[in-house]
Amino acid sequence: MISLLKQYKRSLFWFISGLVMAVIVSFGISHQQPATAQQAPIAQQAAISEFAASHQEPNFYQ
């Protein structure tokens, strides 16, 4: 019975120490800036290719 209690306490200790380490690590990395993608130039966004224009016709598949 004593060995079961020791095993329970050991498991509880590792669980709590894992939670504490997770909190410490999350505080350590919270000051980093998130990665963001660069915005594409306006000229590329405005251009419509021939393929896209042909698929905008009504009743294309009929």
CHARMM-style PDB file with segment names, atoms N, HN, CA, C and O in Angstrom:
ATOM      1  N   MET     1       0.827  -1.199   0.000  1.00  0.00      PROA
ATOM      2  CA  MET     1       0.000   0.000   0.000  1.00  0.00      PROA
ATOM      3  C   MET     1       0.866   1.254   0.000  1.00  0.00      PROA
ATOM      4  O   MET     1       0.526   2.245  -0.647  1.00  0.00      PROA
ATOM      5  N   ILE     2       1.966   1.216   0.713  1.00  0.00      PROA
ATOM      6  HN  ILE     2       2.241   0.411   1.239  1.00  0.00      PROA
ATOM      7  CA  ILE     2       2.848   2.380   0.769  1.00  0.00      PROA
ATOM      8  C   ILE     2       3.496   2.623  -0.590  1.00  0.00      PROA
ATOM      9  O   ILE     2       3.672   3.771  -0.999  1.00  0.00      PROA
ATOM     10  N   SER     3       3.852   1.542  -1.293  1.00  0.00      PROA
ATOM     11  HN  SER     3       3.709   0.609  -0.960  1.00  0.00      PROA
ATOM     12  CA  SER     3       4.481   1.722  -2.597  1.00  0.00      PROA
ATOM     13  C   SER     3       3.497   2.335  -3.596  1.00  0.00      PROA
ATOM     14  O   SER     3       3.901   3.124  -4.450  1.00  0.00      PROA
ATOM     15  N   LEU     4       2.209   1.983  -3.501  1.00  0.00      PROA
ATOM     16  HN  LEU     4       1.880   1.342  -2.807  1.00  0.00      PROA
ATOM     17  CA  LEU     4       1.209   2.596  -4.374  1.00  0.00      PROA
ATOM     18  C   LEU     4       1.081   4.088  -4.088  1.00  0.00      PROA
ATOM     19  O   LEU     4       0.928   4.889  -5.009  1.00  0.00      PROA
ATOM     20  N   LEU     5       1.141   4.458  -2.815  1.00  0.00      PROA
ATOM     21  HN  LEU     5       1.265   3.807  -2.067  1.00  0.00      PROA
ATOM     22  CA  LEU     5       1.054   5.866  -2.449  1.00  0.00      PROA
ATOM     23  C   LEU     5       2.274   6.626  -2.942  1.00  0.00      PROA
ATOM     24  O   LEU     5       2.153   7.763  -3.399  1.00  0.00      PROA
ATOM     25  N   LYS     6       3.448   6.009  -2.853  1.00  0.00      PROA
ATOM     26  HN  LYS     6       3.546   5.086  -2.482  1.00  0.00      PROA
ATOM     27  CA  LYS     6       4.662   6.658  -3.356  1.00  0.00      PROA
ATOM     28  C   LYS     6       4.593   6.821  -4.869  1.00  0.00      PROA
ATOM     29  O   LYS     6       4.995   7.852  -5.407  1.00  0.00      PROA
ATOM     30  N   GLN     7       4.078   5.793  -5.557  1.00  0.00      PROA
ATOM     31  HN  GLN     7       3.752   4.955  -5.120  1.00  0.00      PROA
ATOM     32  CA  GLN     7       3.966   5.872  -7.012  1.00  0.00      PROA
ATOM     33  C   GLN     7       2.967   6.965  -7.404  1.00  0.00      PROA
ATOM     34  O   GLN     7       3.194   7.696  -8.368  1.00  0.00      PROA
ATOM     35  N   TYR     8       1.868   7.074  -6.661  1.00  0.00      PROA
ATOM     36  HN  TYR     8       1.683   6.480  -5.879  1.00  0.00      PROA
ATOM     37  CA  TYR     8       0.874   8.116  -6.925  1.00  0.00      PROA
ATOM     38  C   TYR     8       1.478   9.500  -6.729  1.00  0.00      PROA
ATOM     39  O   TYR     8       1.274  10.394  -7.549  1.00  0.00      PROA
ATOM     40  N   LYS     9       2.220   9.672  -5.641  1.00  0.00      PROA
ATOM     41  HN  LYS     9       2.385   8.945  -4.975  1.00  0.00      PROA
ATOM     42  CA  LYS     9       2.848  10.972  -5.381  1.00  0.00      PROA
ATOM     43  C   LYS     9       3.897  11.299  -6.440  1.00  0.00      PROA
ATOM     44  O   LYS     9       4.024  12.452  -6.852  1.00  0.00      PROA
ATOM     45  N   ARG    10       4.643  10.296  -6.880  1.00  0.00      PROA
ATOM     46  HN  ARG    10       4.539   9.359  -6.545  1.00  0.00      PROA
ATOM     47  CA  ARG    10       5.653  10.516  -7.910  1.00  0.00      PROA
ATOM     48  C   ARG    10       4.990  10.934  -9.228  1.00  0.00      PROA
ATOM     49  O   ARG    10       5.454  11.858  -9.895  1.00  0.00      PROA
ATOM     50  N   SER    11       3.909  10.251  -9.594  1.00  0.00      PROA
ATOM     51  HN  SER    11       3.532   9.500  -9.052  1.00  0.00      PROA
ATOM     52  CA  SER    11       3.191  10.612 -10.823  1.00  0.00      PROA
ATOM     53  C   SER    11       2.596  12.008 -10.719  1.00  0.00      PROA
ATOM     54  O   SER    11       2.644  12.782 -11.675  1.00  0.00      PROA
ATOM     55  N   LEU    12       2.039  12.325  -9.565  1.00  0.00      PROA
ATOM     56  HN  LEU    12       2.000  11.695  -8.789  1.00  0.00      PROA
ATOM     57  CA  LEU    12       1.470  13.656  -9.351  1.00  0.00      PROA
ATOM     58  C   LEU    12       2.556  14.728  -9.415  1.00  0.00      PROA
ATOM     59  O   LEU    12       2.333  15.805  -9.969  1.00  0.00      PROA
ATOM     60  N   PHE    13       3.710  14.443  -8.858  1.00  0.00      PROA
ATOM     61  HN  PHE    13       3.891  13.569  -8.408  1.00  0.00      PROA
ATOM     62  CA  PHE    13       4.829  15.383  -8.910  1.00  0.00      PROA
ATOM     63  C   PHE    13       5.248  15.656 -10.350  1.00  0.00      PROA
ATOM     64  O   PHE    13       5.443  16.812 -10.724  1.00  0.00      PROA
ATOM     65  N   TRP    14       5.392  14.606 -11.167  1.00  0.00      PROA
ATOM     66  HN  TRP    14       5.233  13.666 -10.863  1.00  0.00      PROA
ATOM     67  CA  TRP    14       5.804  14.797 -12.560  1.00  0.00      PROA
ATOM     68  C   TRP    14       4.743  15.541 -13.366  1.00  0.00      PROA
ATOM     69  O   TRP    14       5.074  16.344 -14.239  1.00  0.00      PROA
ATOM     70  N   PHE    15       3.475  15.277 -13.078  1.00  0.00      PROA
ATOM     71  HN  PHE    15       3.207  14.625 -12.369  1.00  0.00      PROA
ATOM     72  CA  PHE    15       2.399  15.971 -13.775  1.00  0.00      PROA
ATOM     73  C   PHE    15       2.415  17.463 -13.450  1.00  0.00      PROA
ATOM     74  O   PHE    15       2.330  18.300 -14.349  1.00  0.00      PROA
ATOM     75  N   ILE    16       2.524  17.792 -12.164  1.00  0.00      PROA
ATOM     76  HN  ILE    16       2.593  17.112 -11.434  1.00  0.00      PROA
ATOM     77  CA  ILE    16       2.530  19.203 -11.760  1.00  0.00      PROA
ATOM     78  C   ILE    16       3.781  19.904 -12.266  1.00  0.00      PROA
ATOM     79  O   ILE    16       3.702  21.049 -12.712  1.00  0.00      PROA
ATOM     80  N   SER    17       4.924  19.252 -12.208  1.00  0.00      PROA
ATOM     81  HN  SER    17       4.989  18.322 -11.846  1.00  0.00      PROA
ATOM     82  CA  SER    17       6.141  19.894 -12.706  1.00  0.00      PROA
ATOM     83  C   SER    17       6.074  20.081 -14.223  1.00  0.00      PROA
ATOM     84  O   SER    17       6.622  21.054 -14.741  1.00  0.00      PROA
ATOM     85  N   GLY    18       5.420  19.178 -14.941  1.00  0.00      PROA
ATOM     86  HN  GLY    18       4.975  18.387 -14.520  1.00  0.00      PROA
ATOM     87  CA  GLY    18       5.218  19.366 -16.378  1.00  0.00      PROA
ATOM     88  C   GLY    18       4.332  20.558 -16.671  1.00  0.00      PROA
ATOM     89  O   GLY    18       4.602  21.317 -17.602  1.00  0.00      PROA
ATOM     90  N   LEU    19       3.277  20.734 -15.888  1.00  0.00      PROA
ATOM     91  HN  LEU    19       3.057  20.118 -15.132  1.00  0.00      PROA
ATOM     92  CA  LEU    19       2.413  21.904 -16.054  1.00  0.00      PROA
ATOM     93  C   LEU    19       3.166  23.199 -15.769  1.00  0.00      PROA
ATOM     94  O   LEU    19       3.017  24.182 -16.494  1.00  0.00      PROA
ATOM     95  N   VAL    20       3.968  23.196 -14.721  1.00  0.00      PROA
ATOM     96  HN  VAL    20       4.089  22.397 -14.133  1.00  0.00      PROA
ATOM     97  CA  VAL    20       4.747  24.390 -14.379  1.00  0.00      PROA
ATOM     98  C   VAL    20       5.730  24.716 -15.496  1.00  0.00      PROA
ATOM     99  O   VAL    20       5.884  25.882 -15.860  1.00  0.00      PROA
ATOM    100  N   MET    21       6.388  23.714 -16.037  1.00  0.00      PROA
ATOM    101  HN  MET    21       6.262  22.767 -15.741  1.00  0.00      PROA
ATOM    102  CA  MET    21       7.329  23.956 -17.137  1.00  0.00      PROA
ATOM    103  C   MET    21       6.611  24.484 -18.377  1.00  0.00      PROA
ATOM    104  O   MET    21       7.141  25.347 -19.077  1.00  0.00      PROA
ATOM    105  N   ALA    22       5.408  23.973 -18.655  1.00  0.00      PROA
ATOM    106  HN  ALA    22       4.978  23.271 -18.086  1.00  0.00      PROA
ATOM    107  CA  ALA    22       4.646  24.462 -19.808  1.00  0.00      PROA
ATOM    108  C   ALA    22       4.279  25.931 -19.635  1.00  0.00      PROA
ATOM    109  O   ALA    22       4.333  26.701 -20.594  1.00  0.00      PROA
ATOM    110  N   VAL    23       3.910  26.322 -18.426  1.00  0.00      PROA
ATOM    111  HN  VAL    23       3.866  25.697 -17.647  1.00  0.00      PROA
ATOM    112  CA  VAL    23       3.578  27.727 -18.162  1.00  0.00      PROA
ATOM    113  C   VAL    23       4.816  28.597 -18.307  1.00  0.00      PROA
ATOM    114  O   VAL    23       4.744  29.676 -18.896  1.00  0.00      PROA
ATOM    115  N   ILE    24       5.942  28.151 -17.785  1.00  0.00      PROA
ATOM    116  HN  ILE    24       6.000  27.275 -17.307  1.00  0.00      PROA
ATOM    117  CA  ILE    24       7.182  28.931 -17.885  1.00  0.00      PROA
ATOM    118  C   ILE    24       7.599  29.096 -19.341  1.00  0.00      PROA
ATOM    119  O   ILE    24       7.995  30.187 -19.751  1.00  0.00      PROA
ATOM    120  N   VAL    25       7.514  28.030 -20.121  1.00  0.00      PROA
ATOM    121  HN  VAL    25       7.192  27.144 -19.789  1.00  0.00      PROA
ATOM    122  CA  VAL    25       7.883  28.111 -21.538  1.00  0.00      PROA
ATOM    123  C   VAL    25       6.928  29.029 -22.290  1.00  0.00      PROA
ATOM    124  O   VAL    25       7.361  29.799 -23.147  1.00  0.00      PROA
ATOM    125  N   SER    26       5.631  28.959 -21.981  1.00  0.00      PROA
ATOM    126  HN  SER    26       5.279  28.334 -21.284  1.00  0.00      PROA
ATOM    127  CA  SER    26       4.672  29.818 -22.684  1.00  0.00      PROA
ATOM    128  C   SER    26       4.907  31.287 -22.353  1.00  0.00      PROA
ATOM    129  O   SER    26       4.726  32.141 -23.220  1.00  0.00      PROA
ATOM    130  N   PHE    27       5.303  31.600 -21.136  1.00  0.00      PROA
ATOM    131  HN  PHE    27       5.450  30.906 -20.431  1.00  0.00      PROA
ATOM    132  CA  PHE    27       5.642  32.989 -20.814  1.00  0.00      PROA
ATOM    133  C   PHE    27       6.932  33.406 -21.506  1.00  0.00      PROA
ATOM    134  O   PHE    27       7.093  34.571 -21.872  1.00  0.00      PROA
ATOM    135  N   GLY    28       7.839  32.475 -21.684  1.00  0.00      PROA
ATOM    136  HN  GLY    28       7.708  31.529 -21.387  1.00  0.00      PROA
ATOM    137  CA  GLY    28       9.111  32.791 -22.325  1.00  0.00      PROA
ATOM    138  C   GLY    28       8.979  33.112 -23.800  1.00  0.00      PROA
ATOM    139  O   GLY    28       9.753  33.916 -24.319  1.00  0.00      PROA
ATOM    140  N   ILE    29       8.020  32.508 -24.491  1.00  0.00      PROA
ATOM    141  HN  ILE    29       7.391  31.855 -24.068  1.00  0.00      PROA
ATOM    142  CA  ILE    29       7.886  32.740 -25.926  1.00  0.00      PROA
ATOM    143  C   ILE    29       6.771  33.715 -26.271  1.00  0.00      PROA
ATOM    144  O   ILE    29       6.526  33.953 -27.453  1.00  0.00      PROA
ATOM    145  N   SER    30       6.086  34.287 -25.287  1.00  0.00      PROA
ATOM    146  HN  SER    30       6.285  34.093 -24.326  1.00  0.00      PROA
ATOM    147  CA  SER    30       4.938  35.145 -25.580  1.00  0.00      PROA
ATOM    148  C   SER    30       5.346  36.516 -26.105  1.00  0.00      PROA
ATOM    149  O   SER    30       4.494  37.229 -26.634  1.00  0.00      PROA
ATOM    150  N   HSD    31       6.605  36.915 -25.983  1.00  0.00      PROA
ATOM    151  HN  HSD    31       7.297  36.335 -25.553  1.00  0.00      PROA
ATOM    152  CA  HSD    31       7.026  38.244 -26.411  1.00  0.00      PROA
ATOM    153  C   HSD    31       7.500  38.281 -27.856  1.00  0.00      PROA
ATOM    154  O   HSD    31       7.879  39.345 -28.344  1.00  0.00      PROA
ATOM    155  N   GLN    32       7.488  37.163 -28.546  1.00  0.00      PROA
ATOM    156  HN  GLN    32       7.180  36.298 -28.149  1.00  0.00      PROA
ATOM    157  CA  GLN    32       7.917  37.147 -29.938  1.00  0.00      PROA
ATOM    158  C   GLN    32       6.794  37.665 -30.827  1.00  0.00      PROA
ATOM    159  O   GLN    32       5.613  37.474 -30.535  1.00  0.00      PROA
ATOM    160  N   GLN    33       7.177  38.317 -31.905  1.00  0.00      PROA
ATOM    161  HN  GLN    33       8.136  38.472 -32.141  1.00  0.00      PROA
ATOM    162  CA  GLN    33       6.201  38.820 -32.860  1.00  0.00      PROA
ATOM    163  C   GLN    33       5.726  37.673 -33.751  1.00  0.00      PROA
ATOM    164  O   GLN    33       6.529  36.819 -34.127  1.00  0.00      PROA
ATOM    165  N   PRO    34       4.445  37.639 -34.095  1.00  0.00      PROA
ATOM    166  CA  PRO    34       3.970  36.583 -34.990  1.00  0.00      PROA
ATOM    167  C   PRO    34       4.495  36.777 -36.407  1.00  0.00      PROA
ATOM    168  O   PRO    34       4.710  37.906 -36.847  1.00  0.00      PROA
ATOM    169  N   ALA    35       4.698  35.690 -37.107  1.00  0.00      PROA
ATOM    170  HN  ALA    35       4.524  34.772 -36.749  1.00  0.00      PROA
ATOM    171  CA  ALA    35       5.180  35.757 -38.486  1.00  0.00      PROA
ATOM    172  C   ALA    35       4.034  36.189 -39.395  1.00  0.00      PROA
ATOM    173  O   ALA    35       2.932  35.648 -39.312  1.00  0.00      PROA
ATOM    174  N   THR    36       4.295  37.161 -40.257  1.00  0.00      PROA
ATOM    175  HN  THR    36       5.191  37.601 -40.325  1.00  0.00      PROA
ATOM    176  CA  THR    36       3.269  37.644 -41.180  1.00  0.00      PROA
ATOM    177  C   THR    36       3.803  37.588 -42.599  1.00  0.00      PROA
ATOM    178  O   THR    36       4.999  37.762 -42.834  1.00  0.00      PROA
ATOM    179  N   ALA    37       2.916  37.348 -43.530  1.00  0.00      PROA
ATOM    180  HN  ALA    37       1.945  37.207 -43.340  1.00  0.00      PROA
ATOM    181  CA  ALA    37       3.298  37.311 -44.940  1.00  0.00      PROA
ATOM    182  C   ALA    37       3.356  38.727 -45.483  1.00  0.00      PROA
ATOM    183  O   ALA    37       2.628  39.609 -45.027  1.00  0.00      PROA
ATOM    184  N   GLN    38       4.223  38.936 -46.455  1.00  0.00      PROA
ATOM    185  HN  GLN    38       4.814  38.220 -46.825  1.00  0.00      PROA
ATOM    186  CA  GLN    38       4.313  40.251 -47.071  1.00  0.00      PROA
ATOM    187  C   GLN    38       3.168  40.425 -48.052  1.00  0.00      PROA
ATOM    188  O   GLN    38       2.722  39.473 -48.692  1.00  0.00      PROA
ATOM    189  N   GLN    39       2.706  41.653 -48.155  1.00  0.00      PROA
ATOM    190  HN  GLN    39       3.068  42.427 -47.634  1.00  0.00      PROA
ATOM    191  CA  GLN    39       1.591  41.935 -49.044  1.00  0.00      PROA
ATOM    192  C   GLN    39       2.077  41.986 -50.490  1.00  0.00      PROA
ATOM    193  O   GLN    39       3.133  42.547 -50.783  1.00  0.00      PROA
ATOM    194  N   ALA    40       1.298  41.395 -51.383  1.00  0.00      PROA
ATOM    195  HN  ALA    40       0.441  40.939 -51.146  1.00  0.00      PROA
ATOM    196  CA  ALA    40       1.651  41.387 -52.804  1.00  0.00      PROA
ATOM    197  C   ALA    40       1.459  42.785 -53.389  1.00  0.00      PROA
ATOM    198  O   ALA    40       0.624  43.548 -52.903  1.00  0.00      PROA
ATOM    199  N   PRO    41       2.219  43.124 -54.420  1.00  0.00      PROA
ATOM    200  CA  PRO    41       2.047  44.434 -55.065  1.00  0.00      PROA
ATOM    201  C   PRO    41       0.640  44.592 -55.639  1.00  0.00      PROA
ATOM    202  O   PRO    41      -0.008  43.609 -55.997  1.00  0.00      PROA
ATOM    203  N   ILE    42       0.182  45.823 -55.720  1.00  0.00      PROA
ATOM    204  HN  ILE    42       0.708  46.622 -55.429  1.00  0.00      PROA
ATOM    205  CA  ILE    42      -1.173  46.111 -56.191  1.00  0.00      PROA
ATOM    206  C   ILE    42      -1.353  45.667 -57.650  1.00  0.00      PROA
ATOM    207  O   ILE    42      -2.435  45.207 -58.014  1.00  0.00      PROA
ATOM    208  N   ALA    43      -0.329  45.794 -58.483  1.00  0.00      PROA
ATOM    209  HN  ALA    43       0.550  46.168 -58.187  1.00  0.00      PROA
ATOM    210  CA  ALA    43      -0.440  45.463 -59.903  1.00  0.00      PROA
ATOM    211  C   ALA    43      -0.786  43.991 -60.097  1.00  0.00      PROA
ATOM    212  O   ALA    43      -1.562  43.661 -60.993  1.00  0.00      PROA
ATOM    213  N   GLN    44      -0.238  43.113 -59.291  1.00  0.00      PROA
ATOM    214  HN  GLN    44       0.392  43.381 -58.562  1.00  0.00      PROA
ATOM    215  CA  GLN    44      -0.544  41.690 -59.426  1.00  0.00      PROA
ATOM    216  C   GLN    44      -1.976  41.394 -59.000  1.00  0.00      PROA
ATOM    217  O   GLN    44      -2.622  40.516 -59.571  1.00  0.00      PROA
ATOM    218  N   GLN    45      -2.471  42.108 -58.016  1.00  0.00      PROA
ATOM    219  HN  GLN    45      -1.946  42.822 -57.551  1.00  0.00      PROA
ATOM    220  CA  GLN    45      -3.814  41.835 -57.529  1.00  0.00      PROA
ATOM    221  C   GLN    45      -4.872  42.281 -58.530  1.00  0.00      PROA
ATOM    222  O   GLN    45      -5.935  41.665 -58.608  1.00  0.00      PROA
ATOM    223  N   ALA    46      -4.609  43.332 -59.293  1.00  0.00      PROA
ATOM    224  HN  ALA    46      -3.746  43.832 -59.230  1.00  0.00      PROA
ATOM    225  CA  ALA    46      -5.608  43.885 -60.196  1.00  0.00      PROA
ATOM    226  C   ALA    46      -5.682  43.116 -61.511  1.00  0.00      PROA
ATOM    227  O   ALA    46      -6.724  43.140 -62.166  1.00  0.00      PROA
ATOM    228  N   ALA    47      -4.622  42.441 -61.913  1.00  0.00      PROA
ATOM    229  HN  ALA    47      -3.776  42.422 -61.380  1.00  0.00      PROA
ATOM    230  CA  ALA    47      -4.594  41.762 -63.209  1.00  0.00      PROA
ATOM    231  C   ALA    47      -5.433  40.491 -63.163  1.00  0.00      PROA
ATOM    232  O   ALA    47      -5.347  39.711 -62.214  1.00  0.00      PROA
ATOM    233  N   ILE    48      -6.250  40.290 -64.204  1.00  0.00      PROA
ATOM    234  HN  ILE    48      -6.320  40.924 -64.975  1.00  0.00      PROA
ATOM    235  CA  ILE    48      -7.052  39.075 -64.334  1.00  0.00      PROA
ATOM    236  C   ILE    48      -6.553  38.342 -65.573  1.00  0.00      PROA
ATOM    237  O   ILE    48      -6.511  38.910 -66.664  1.00  0.00      PROA
ATOM    238  N   SER    49      -6.178  37.086 -65.401  1.00  0.00      PROA
ATOM    239  HN  SER    49      -6.212  36.625 -64.515  1.00  0.00      PROA
ATOM    240  CA  SER    49      -5.647  36.328 -66.534  1.00  0.00      PROA
ATOM    241  C   SER    49      -6.777  35.939 -67.488  1.00  0.00      PROA
ATOM    242  O   SER    49      -7.955  36.053 -67.150  1.00  0.00      PROA
ATOM    243  N   GLU    50      -6.407  35.484 -68.666  1.00  0.00      PROA
ATOM    244  HN  GLU    50      -5.450  35.392 -68.940  1.00  0.00      PROA
ATOM    245  CA  GLU    50      -7.409  35.056 -69.643  1.00  0.00      PROA
ATOM    246  C   GLU    50      -8.186  33.847 -69.137  1.00  0.00      PROA
ATOM    247  O   GLU    50      -9.386  33.724 -69.386  1.00  0.00      PROA
ATOM    248  N   PHE    51      -7.504  32.962 -68.430  1.00  0.00      PROA
ATOM    249  HN  PHE    51      -6.530  33.062 -68.228  1.00  0.00      PROA
ATOM    250  CA  PHE    51      -8.176  31.774 -67.896  1.00  0.00      PROA
ATOM    251  C   PHE    51      -9.267  32.176 -66.910  1.00  0.00      PROA
ATOM    252  O   PHE    51     -10.378  31.649 -66.966  1.00  0.00      PROA
ATOM    253  N   ALA    52      -8.961  33.097 -66.014  1.00  0.00      PROA
ATOM    254  HN  ALA    52      -8.058  33.525 -65.967  1.00  0.00      PROA
ATOM    255  CA  ALA    52      -9.951  33.535 -65.033  1.00  0.00      PROA
ATOM    256  C   ALA    52     -11.089  34.276 -65.713  1.00  0.00      PROA
ATOM    257  O   ALA    52     -12.245  34.111 -65.323  1.00  0.00      PROA
ATOM    258  N   ALA    53     -10.792  35.085 -66.718  1.00  0.00      PROA
ATOM    259  HN  ALA    53      -9.853  35.218 -67.035  1.00  0.00      PROA
ATOM    260  CA  ALA    53     -11.834  35.838 -67.409  1.00  0.00      PROA
ATOM    261  C   ALA    53     -12.760  34.903 -68.175  1.00  0.00      PROA
ATOM    262  O   ALA    53     -13.966  35.147 -68.231  1.00  0.00      PROA
ATOM    263  N   SER    54     -12.222  33.832 -68.768  1.00  0.00      PROA
ATOM    264  HN  SER    54     -11.243  33.634 -68.723  1.00  0.00      PROA
ATOM    265  CA  SER    54     -13.072  32.915 -69.534  1.00  0.00      PROA
ATOM    266  C   SER    54     -13.995  32.115 -68.625  1.00  0.00      PROA
ATOM    267  O   SER    54     -15.068  31.694 -69.058  1.00  0.00      PROA
ATOM    268  N   HSD    55     -13.599  31.898 -67.374  1.00  0.00      PROA
ATOM    269  HN  HSD    55     -12.728  32.240 -67.023  1.00  0.00      PROA
ATOM    270  CA  HSD    55     -14.439  31.139 -66.457  1.00  0.00      PROA
ATOM    271  C   HSD    55     -15.465  32.011 -65.760  1.00  0.00      PROA
ATOM    272  O   HSD    55     -16.249  31.505 -64.957  1.00  0.00      PROA
ATOM    273  N   GLN    56     -15.484  33.278 -66.036  1.00  0.00      PROA
ATOM    274  HN  GLN    56     -14.847  33.689 -66.688  1.00  0.00      PROA
ATOM    275  CA  GLN    56     -16.484  34.154 -65.444  1.00  0.00      PROA
ATOM    276  C   GLN    56     -17.678  34.345 -66.375  1.00  0.00      PROA
ATOM    277  O   GLN    56     -18.615  35.067 -66.035  1.00  0.00      PROA
ATOM    278  N   GLU    57     -17.655  33.715 -67.527  1.00  0.00      PROA
ATOM    279  HN  GLU    57     -16.893  33.129 -67.803  1.00  0.00      PROA
ATOM    280  CA  GLU    57     -18.772  33.822 -68.466  1.00  0.00      PROA
ATOM    281  C   GLU    57     -19.980  33.067 -67.912  1.00  0.00      PROA
ATOM    282  O   GLU    57     -19.811  32.038 -67.258  1.00  0.00      PROA
ATOM    283  N   PRO    58     -21.193  33.559 -68.162  1.00  0.00      PROA
ATOM    284  CA  PRO    58     -22.383  32.830 -67.702  1.00  0.00      PROA
ATOM    285  C   PRO    58     -22.576  31.548 -68.510  1.00  0.00      PROA
ATOM    286  O   PRO    58     -22.244  31.497 -69.694  1.00  0.00      PROA
ATOM    287  N   ASN    59     -23.107  30.531 -67.873  1.00  0.00      PROA
ATOM    288  HN  ASN    59     -23.376  30.573 -66.911  1.00  0.00      PROA
ATOM    289  CA  ASN    59     -23.397  29.237 -68.501  1.00  0.00      PROA
ATOM    290  C   ASN    59     -22.159  28.648 -69.181  1.00  0.00      PROA
ATOM    291  O   ASN    59     -22.236  28.195 -70.323  1.00  0.00      PROA
ATOM    292  N   PHE    60     -21.057  28.652 -68.504  1.00  0.00      PROA
ATOM    293  HN  PHE    60     -20.995  29.019 -67.576  1.00  0.00      PROA
ATOM    294  CA  PHE    60     -19.796  28.183 -69.087  1.00  0.00      PROA
ATOM    295  C   PHE    60     -19.849  26.701 -69.438  1.00  0.00      PROA
ATOM    296  O   PHE    60     -19.332  26.297 -70.480  1.00  0.00      PROA
ATOM    297  N   TYR    61     -20.472  25.877 -68.575  1.00  0.00      PROA
ATOM    298  HN  TYR    61     -20.892  26.206 -67.729  1.00  0.00      PROA
ATOM    299  CA  TYR    61     -20.466  24.428 -68.779  1.00  0.00      PROA
ATOM    300  C   TYR    61     -21.693  23.931 -69.547  1.00  0.00      PROA
ATOM    301  O   TYR    61     -21.860  22.721 -69.699  1.00  0.00      PROA
ATOM    302  N   GLN    62     -22.534  24.805 -70.023  1.00  0.00      PROA
ATOM    303  HN  GLN    62     -22.399  25.788 -69.900  1.00  0.00      PROA
ATOM    304  CA  GLN    62     -23.747  24.353 -70.725  1.00  0.00      PROA
ATOM    305  C   GLN    62     -23.621  24.513 -72.216  1.00  0.00      PROA
ATOM    306  OT1 GLN    62     -24.550  24.181 -72.953  1.00  0.00      PROA
TER     307      GLN     62
END
